Amino acid sequence: QVQLVESGGGLVQPGGSLTLSCAASGATYSDYRMTWYRQSPGKQREFVAEISSGSSTNYADSVKGRFTISRDNAKNTVYLQMNNLKSKDTAVYYCNSHLAGRGLVGSWGQGTQVTVSS
């Protein structure tokens, strides 16, 4: 499976910005669709954003216009730029990888904590 390490989380005030990183290894990274998920206390894990091998993107309605997913294939890394953060964005953020015809191929890591608070 693809190994994934998330980083970049922290404490930020409402309206602030933060960029998360996800480093991938264990496979040919450029072939995979990459995704971000998040899980808030007491809630189920939810989809946030995805980016295809061709850099097409898709976002959950709750983050459209505020979050941007991107990838740097030379570094085997996917990013999530988060702007205008709200308290509801507080969660542990996870990334994963997917391959057409195979589905999820990454292992869930520890994630990175994002806390939006005054």
C-alpha positions, -999 to 999 in steps of 0.1 A, spaced: 0 0 0 9 36 -4 24 51 28 11 86 37 24 112 61 3 143 68 17 175 83 11 212 86 -18 213 110 -20 237 139 -40 263 157 -55 292 136 -80 319 142 -113 320 124 -108 336 90 -72 325 89 -53 303 65 -33 271 67 -17 247 42 -15 210 48 9 186 32 7 149 25 38 130 15 33 97 -3 55 68 -10 54 31 -18 40 34 -53 41 55 -85 26 86 -70 18 103 -103 -6 76 -113 -29 80 -82 -59 102 -75 -52 119 -41 -78 128 -16 -83 147 17 -107 137 44 -114 150 78 -129 138 111 -143 161 138 -149 150 174 -181 130 176 -185 129 138 -178 105 110 -149 110 86 -160 131 56 -146 138 22 -130 172 17 -112 173 -17 -96 153 -44 -72 157 -73 -67 133 -102 -35 123 -119 -43 149 -145 -49 176 -118 -87 177 -121 -102 187 -88 -134 182 -68 -145 196 -34 -171 191 -8 -197 218 -9 -187 229 26 -152 239 15 -158 251 -21 -143 285 -27 -122 283 5 -99 252 0 -76 244 -28 -60 210 -34 -29 207 -55 0 182 -61 37 183 -67 46 151 -84 83 158 -82 80 157 -44 53 130 -42 33 155 -22 -3 167 -22 -14 199 -5 -45 214 9 -46 252 10 -73 263 34 -85 299 35 -112 317 55 -111 289 80 -142 284 102 -147 267 135 -165 239 117 -133 231 99 -117 219 132 -108 183 126 -81 158 121 -72 158 84 -62 127 65 -50 121 30 -52 89 9 -46 76 -26 -68 59 -52 -62 41 -84 -88 37 -111 -101 1 -112 -86 -7 -78 -101 19 -54 -84 29 -22 -47 19 -22 -32 40 6 -30 32 44 -47 56 67 -21 75 87 -23 95 119 -35 127 102 -28 162 112 -49 182 136 -64 215 125 -80 237 153 -98 268 144 -105 289 175 -102 324 188 
